[in-house]
Amino acid sequence: MQPLVSIVIVTWNRKNGVINLLRSIQNNTYKDVEVIVVDNHSTDGTVKEIRSNFPWVKLIVMPDSSYGACEEFNMGFANAIGKYIAVLDDDSTLPPNWIENAVKKFEGEPEDVAVLATKIVEPSGLSWPSKDKMNKEFYCGFFSGAGTIIRRSALKKTRGYPKEYFIFGNEDELAAQFLSKGYKIKYFPEVTTYHRFGSEYRKSSSRLAKKVFYYYMRNRLWTIWMHESRGRLVKKTIGHLYILLKSFKIWVCYNLCQGIN
């Protein structure tokens, strides 16, 4: 008997994206799946579309849109019953063999491998990891929430995504939790996730750019302060503050250019 895979998706006003993702899941060769979509009170018709055309989806609709993605993902995790939990962005799509190949790989891994991180590809080309590592299997200290599969038994030993992070940078903290408990994270290049978060989304969302800048930088500092050893804490903090200032300059220049245009 094949193991059940729970797929957890959080969405908010991205109807077209999440519908494309659900169709790609529907077209996958592996059928022993449950799909859980947590909707953050969308107003673009997402809920109606899912209920009408994807009745097999377990849909959780939040009472209002004040909830953060971390809390919503945790809600999805709590409702998942599969041996493995796939974590996907609502702007990702999967090739037909994504689930089958991920499960086959995971079934051959020892119990201390908690996470399989997939190759993430954007419309503009490869986004993660770097070109020199893109086709090599290796252990790593992080994963991308755009397309990852997690062993549920290992996830249950963590607190999941930190609710206080709200959104962005939460994968780094969960990865640190796994590593601190002796688990491993493995990058597996034979499974590719197509991620739409590229030029199309960046052009249309300065609001999103502001959120990414604030939440990711703040949350990354929190992760450093929670998990780094005393000997590396100061060095890591200074390094991240340098990146923060550099990114701030880039962000200011970008917005000035947008204003000129």
N, C-alpha and C positions, 0 to 999 in steps of 0.2 A: 504493500500500500504506500502511495506517495505521501510525503509530509504536506500538511496544509501550510500555505503561505498567506499571511495576512498583509495586505497592502494598505498603508495608512497615508492619506493625503489631506492636507489642510488647504482650504481655498477661501478667497474673498474677492468677489467681483472680477473673476477671470473665467467667465463661462466658456469661451472658445478654447482656452488652454486646457481646462480640466476635462472638457468633453473630448478633445483630441487624445488626451492621456487615457481616458476610460476606453476609448475605441481601441487604442493600441494594446491595452490590457486584455480586452475582449478578443483580440486577434492573436494573443499569445498561444503557443502550442501547449503550455502547461495550464491545466484547468482546475486543479485542486487549490483554489484561491478564495479568499474572502476579501472584499474591498470595502474599506471604511473611509468615508469622506466626512470630514468635519468642516462645516461651512460657517464662516464668521458673519452670519446674517447678511448675505449678499443681497444686493438690490438690482442686479442685472439679469435676473431670470435663471440663475444657476440652479437653484433648488427645484424649480418647476421642470427644467430640462432634465435633470437627473431623475426625478421621480417619474417623469413621463417615459423616458427612453432607456433608463438603466435601473429597472426595479430591483435588480439583484444587488445593488449597492446598499450597504448599511450607511444611511445618511443621518448624521447628527447635526442639527441646526442650532447654533447658539442664539440665545434670546436677544442679543444686541451685538454690535460690532466692537465692543470695548476689550475683547479678549485678545491676548497675545498668542502668537503662533506656538510658543513653547507649551503653554497651558493646553492648547487645542491638540497638539500632537500627543501630549501625555494622556489626554482623554481618549484619543484613538488607540494608543498603546494599551490602556486599561481595558478596552473592549475587544482587543485582539485575542484570538485563541490559537493561532497558528504556531507551529514549531519555529518558523522564521517570520520576521516582520520586515517587509520592504518599506523603506521611507522614501517618498518621492515628492518632488516639488510639483505644483499644479501646472507648471509650464514645461514639464518634461514629457518625453514620449519614449516608448520602448520598442526595440525591434522584436519580431515574433518569438525569438528564442531566449529572450532576456531571463524570464523566470526559470525556465528549464535549465539553462546553463548555470545560473546562480545556485540553484538547489543542488545540482549534480556536484558542483565544486564544494559547496558547504558540507554535503554528506560525506565527503572524503577527508574533511579537515578534523583535527582533534578538538576536543571540547573547549580548549582554552582560546580558540579563535572565535571571538565574539562578533566581529564585524567583517563583512566583505565590502570593500569600497570599489565602485566600478569606474571605468573610464568615462569621463564627462566630456561631451563634445557639443560645442555651440555652433550656430550657423556660420560664424566667421572662421571656425577651425577649432583645433584642440584647445581646451581651456584648463584641464587638469588631468594628470600631472604634467610636468614639463616634458618637452620632446625627447630628452635623453632617457626618460623613465617610462614613457607612455606604453611601451610594449613589454615591460619587464614586471614580473610578479615580485612584490617585496612587502615587508612589514613596515608599517608607518605609524605615526602618532596622531593621525587625524583622519577625517573622512568628510565627504560632501553630502549634504542633505538632499541634493538634487537627485541622487540615485544610489541608495545603499541598502544592503540587506543585513539584518541583525538577528542573532540567536536570541529568541525570547527568554530562554532560561537565564541568560547572562544579563539581559536588560532588566529583568525582575530584581536583580541584586543591586541595581542603581536607583537613583531617584528620578531617572529619566532626564528630560530637559529641565534646566533650572527655570522655574516660573518667573523669577525676578528678572531674567534676561529679556523677557517679552518677545523679542525677535532678533535674529542675526547673531552669529558667533556662538550659538548654543551647541553646535556640533563639536566645537573644540572642547567645551567643558564636559560633555558626555564622553568624548574620547578619553579625556583625562581620568574620568571616573573608571572607565574600563581598565585602563592601564594601571591605575593604582590598585586595582583588585586582582592583578595578575593576568588579565586577559590580553589578547593580541588583536590587532587590526591588520588585515591583509588587503593590499591592493591587487585586484584581479582584472587584468586588461582584456580578457576574453569576453567580458560582459560590458557593453557600451550603452550609456544612457545619453539620449539627445536632449539637450537643455536649451530652451528657447530664450533664456535670459541673456540676450546679447544686444546688438545695436538697436533692434526694433523696440525693446522695452526701455533701454536707456534714453533714447531720443524722446520718449513720450512721458517720462516721469522724473522731473526734478525733485518731486516730493519723495519718491523712493530713494533717490540719491542722498538726500538729507538724512533719511532714516538709516540708511546703510552706514553713512559716515558716523553718526552719533552712536547708534546702538552697537555696531560692531567694535568700534574703538573702545567704548566703555566696557563692553562685555569681555573683550579680550584682556583688558587690564584686570578685571575681576578674576578671570581664569588664571592669569599669572599669579595673582596674590593668593589664590586659594590652593594652587597645586604645585608651584615651584618651590624648590628647596631654598633655605635661607641663603645659601652660598650663591645661588643664581638669581635670587629675587631682585636685587638692586640692578644688576646688569640687564636682566630681561625687561624691567620696568623702564629704564632709561632708553633701551633700544626701541621699545614700543612707543614711547613718547616721541622719539625722533621720527618714527614712521608716521605718527599722528600729525606732527607739525608739517611734515613733507606732504602728506595727503591733504591737509587743510589748504596748503598753498595751491595744490592742483585743483581742489574743489572750488576755491575762490576764483581762480583764473577761468575755469570752465564756466562758472555762472556769469562772470563778467563778459565772456565771449557770447554767451547765450543772450545777454542783455543787449549787446551791440548788434547781434543779428536780428 
